Amino acid sequence: PKDMRWINQQKFQDKAWAEVVATVQQVANLRLNNASPVVSIVRDTTASEKQKENFSGKPLPLLESSLLWKRRDREDLNPARKKWLLILFIAGLTIAIGSYFWQQQTQTQSLPIGEILLQQGEYQQARESCSSAPESPARDRCLRIASLMLDKRNVEQFYAEAEREPDKAYALTVMGENAANQEDFASAEKHYHEAIKLNPDIAQAYYGLGQILQIQQKYIDALPWYGQAIERAPNNRRYLHNMAAVHAELGQLEQAEAKYRDLLKQDESQLLAYTELIEVLLQQGKTVDAKVLVEQVRLKMRQNPDWKDHELNAQEWYVIQNGEPAYLSEWPLKKAYLESVFRTTD
């Protein structure tokens, strides 16, 4: 450029030195397409040496191939950029460390959660929770107890493994449930009481005692056992459902309605709870409320056809039909029962 030739070929006065340097730097910055000030000059040893004229003891800066100008952002980062890069690095490191410890904490917590689920007889959920926990004797124990209840085996194998189980309280609880399923209520009651003596925190043993008494229609006796189960597991849906049903059987309709509504607030998919709440409302003379609830349930069932496959809906239902207890396993039977209750409001 003309200015460069002029600078390199002319002699200058001292008073022009500042202007010369400023002009050189401005041109250099334009060539580098960067507004950052030039910080140093580096000799390009690959180029031939150029003639430089000294002026008042100061070397005249040249913009020819023998000199390379360094930009601040090429080797020396802008302080603001340094600050943001440091912040991003620290943030990334913090997220990585936090993620690691969160995973460790989640795995550590899964075992106590599994223990709580075992206490409430939620064996499938306990198995899933404990499976994600780190290897430990407690994890093995949790999976072993869940397997004892969930895995299919013949009676001899079941009792042989139950007898070998070191945690006798849980083994006795599972044996109680097995006896209750076979309607051997005397053995079930014996096993539950022995389990409670060994471990008073097993809510499922209290629930089991209430359940076998309810099946035998000993509702007054069942109520306090359900109460103790709920005291240890206040949010368990099965416990709340059965306690509400016992209140209804005892004619304690306001308490029954309150329990059913509490249950449905937790899980609105509980179809059997809806039918029993409808019957409770009708018994109180709340026909309008019952009709509104029926229409709500019918709409919810159309909108959620998969409700029939939800955990508690898929389990066997214990109901009273024509004054006699009945067990409903298949969905067509359950659906027919629901419709028979719904028709009572028409």
SULJO-V325298 format. One record per residue. SS is DSSP state (alpha for helix, beta for strand, coil for the rest). Layout:
SS
SS
//
This chain:
coil
alpha
alpha
alpha
alpha
alpha
alpha
alpha
alpha
coil
coil
coil
coil
alpha
alpha
alpha
alpha
alpha
alpha
alpha
alpha
alpha
alpha
alpha
alpha
alpha
alpha
alpha
alpha
alpha
alpha
alpha
coil
coil
coil
coil
coil
coil
coil
beta
beta
beta
beta
coil
coil
coil
coil
coil
coil
coil
coil
coil
coil
beta
beta
coil
coil
beta
beta
coil
coil
coil
coil
coil
coil
coil
beta
beta
beta
beta
coil
alpha
alpha
alpha
alpha
coil
coil
coil
alpha
alpha
alpha
alpha
alpha
alpha
alpha
alpha
alpha
alpha
alpha
alpha
alpha
alpha
alpha
alpha
alpha
alpha
alpha
alpha
alpha
alpha
alpha
alpha
alpha
alpha
alpha
alpha
alpha
alpha
alpha
alpha
alpha
alpha
alpha
alpha
alpha
alpha
alpha
alpha
alpha
coil
coil
coil
alpha
alpha
alpha
alpha
alpha
alpha
alpha
alpha
alpha
coil
coil
coil
coil
coil
alpha
alpha
alpha
alpha
alpha
alpha
alpha
alpha
alpha
alpha
alpha
alpha
alpha
alpha
coil
coil
coil
coil
alpha
alpha
alpha
alpha
alpha
alpha
alpha
alpha
alpha
alpha
coil
coil
coil
alpha
alpha
alpha
alpha
alpha
alpha
alpha
alpha
alpha
alpha
alpha
alpha
alpha
alpha
coil
coil
coil
alpha
alpha
alpha
alpha
alpha
alpha
alpha
alpha
alpha
alpha
alpha
alpha
alpha
alpha
coil
coil
coil
coil
alpha
alpha
alpha
alpha
alpha
alpha
alpha
alpha
alpha
alpha
alpha
alpha
alpha
coil
coil
coil
alpha
alpha
alpha
alpha
alpha
alpha
alpha
alpha
alpha
alpha
alpha
alpha
alpha
alpha
coil
coil
coil
coil
alpha
alpha
alpha
alpha
alpha
alpha
alpha
alpha
alpha
alpha
alpha
alpha
alpha
coil
coil
coil
alpha
alpha
alpha
alpha
alpha
alpha
alpha
alpha
alpha
alpha
alpha
alpha
alpha
alpha
coil
coil
coil
coil
alpha
alpha
alpha
alpha
alpha
alpha
alpha
alpha
alpha
alpha
alpha
alpha
alpha
coil
coil
coil
alpha
alpha
alpha
alpha
alpha
alpha
alpha
alpha
alpha
alpha
alpha
alpha
alpha
alpha
alpha
alpha
alpha
coil
alpha
alpha
alpha
alpha
alpha
coil
alpha
alpha
alpha
alpha
coil
coil
beta
beta
beta
beta
beta
coil
coil
beta
beta
beta
beta
beta
coil
coil
alpha
alpha
alpha
alpha
alpha
alpha
alpha
alpha
alpha
alpha
alpha
alpha
alpha
coil
coil
coil
//
